[in-house]
Amino acid sequence: MSRLRHTYAQGLDRLALALALCASLCMVAIVGLVTTSVVMRRIAGTPLHITEDIVGLLLTAMLFLGLPLVTLRAQHVRVSIVSNALEPRFGRLVHIAAMLVGLLFFGWIFVKALPWLEFAWKRNLKTETARLLLYPWMAALPVSVGLTWVIFASRLTGLIERERYATPDEEATIAPLSDTSDTDG
């Protein structure tokens, strides 16, 4: 069972890492497009006419595609004043409450995103200037929040280990989940 849990955690880590790699490629593309547009404005007197459409799509995709890895590795921004105060006495209850809130929130977003994606798919909606199909870009939302929901559910059920919050000094030395062993020592 322990080996199965480890393989499952590695699979989640690799999926989240693949989405984060796509988010990184989106960042590189944004810099490339904006740089090209600025250079063209200076040299040709006109920027790329498609820059705003594509940069907006890339930025949205980048933000959502990075979410699962940040959630899996518990490296997102947290306001922890209440949980830190409750941790010594009610740590497990606070953890369960946080996981349930995450499950409800990401489940709700996933359910709301599917009809939105279906609407764009059926009508072949396109961006106004670049005339790019919207549904491939819109698919980033349900994919990322769906995987994030699976991460919360896996934490709640114990399929993957509970997140460990690091101090700022420790953050540079945190290993990815796929490199952790099953033994604590």
N, C-alpha and C positions, 0 to 999 in steps of 0.2 A: 504493500500500500504506500509506503514511504517513497519508493522508487516511482510509482505512478504519480504521486503528488509532485515530486521533483520534475518529472517530465512535463506535467501539466504547467507548472510554474515556468519552466523554460520555454514552452510553447507560447504562453501569454507574453513573456518577456520578448521573444523574437517577433511576435506579431506587433507588439507596441513599438519595438525598435524599428521595424520596417516602416510603420506609419510615421515615426519620428524622422526617419531618413527621407521620406517623401516631403515632410515639413521643411527639412533642411534644404532640399532641392528647390522648394518654393521660395525660400529666402534668397538663395543664390539667383534664381530667376528674377525676383523683384529687383535686386541690386543691378543685375544686368540690363533689365528693361529701363529702369530709371536712368542709369548711366547712359545708355544708348539714346534715350530721349533727350537728355540734357546736351549731349554731344551734337545730336542732330539739330537741336534748336540753335546752337551756336554756329554750326557749319552750314547747314542747309536753310536755316531761318525758320524751320518748322519742326516741332517734335513728332514722335510717332503718334499717330491718331488713336492707336489702340491701347496706349499705355495705361490709361485710367481704368478701362474695363479689365484688362488682364491683371494688373497689380491688385485691384480690389478682389478678384477671384482668388489669386494666389495668396493674398493676406488672409482671407477667410479660411481657405483650405489649410494654410500653415497653422493657424491658431487651433483649429479642431484636430488636425492630425497629430499634433504634439501632446494633446491632452491625455491619451491612455498611458504613455510612458511616464509622464510626470505624475500621474495618479498611482501607477504601479510602484514607482520608486519613492513615493511620498515626498516629492520635492517641490510641491506647489506652495503658494503663499497660504499661510495659516494665521488665523487670529486664535491664539490658544490660551488666552488668559483664564477663561472659564474652565476649559478642560484641564489645564495645569493645576488649578485650585481644587478640582474634584478628583484628579488622578489618584492620589493616595488612598482614598476611601472608595471611590466609585469608578475606578479605571475601566473595568470590564463593561459596566453599564454605559459609560460615555462612549466607549468603542462601538458597542452594539448600536447605540442611538445614532452615532455618526454614520455607520454603515447603512442603517435603514434610511436615513435622510438621503444619502448618496444614491441608494437603490431607487427610491421614489423619484428623486429629481431627474436622474438620467433615464429612468424608464419612461417618465412623462415626456421628456424631450424626444426620446426615440419614437414614441407613439405619435407625437405631433409632427415629427419630421417625415415620416413615411408618406402621408397623403400629399405633403408639400412636394416631395420628390416625384411621386406618381403624377401629380398635376403637370410638373415641368416635362416629364417623360412623354406623356400622352400628347401634349401640345407642341413638343419640340421647341420649347422656349429658347430664345437666343439673346445674347447681350445686344445692347443697342448699337454700339459702334463697331465692335470687332466681329459681330455676328457669330459668336461662339455658342455652341450648345451649352445650356446651363446645367442639365441634369448630371453630367459627369462630375462637375464641381460640387453640386449640391449633395452628391452621394457621400462626400467626406463627413458630413454631419451625422447621418445615421450610423455609418461605419465606426466613427470614433466614439460616439456616445454609447453605441451598442457594446463595443469592447470595454469601455469604461464601466458600464453596468456589469458586465461579466467579471471584471476585476473586483468591484464592490461585493458582488454575490459570492465570489470565490473567497474573499477575505472573511465575510460573514459566516460562511459554512466551514471555514477552516481548510479549504483546499489549497490556499496559499497562506503563508505566514502573515501575521499581523505586521503592519508597517512599523518601522522603527524610525523615530525622528532623531536626526543628528543635530549636534550643536554646529555652529558655523565652522568651527575648526575641524570637525570630523567630516564635513560634507565632501571635502576633496578626496577623502580616502574611502568613500562608500563604494563597494563593489556592486555590479549589476546583479539582479536576482539569479541569473543563469550561472553565476560563478560561485554562489553560496553552496555550502555543503549541508547535508542533513543533520550534522552533529554540531551542537553548540559546545564550545569549550573554552 
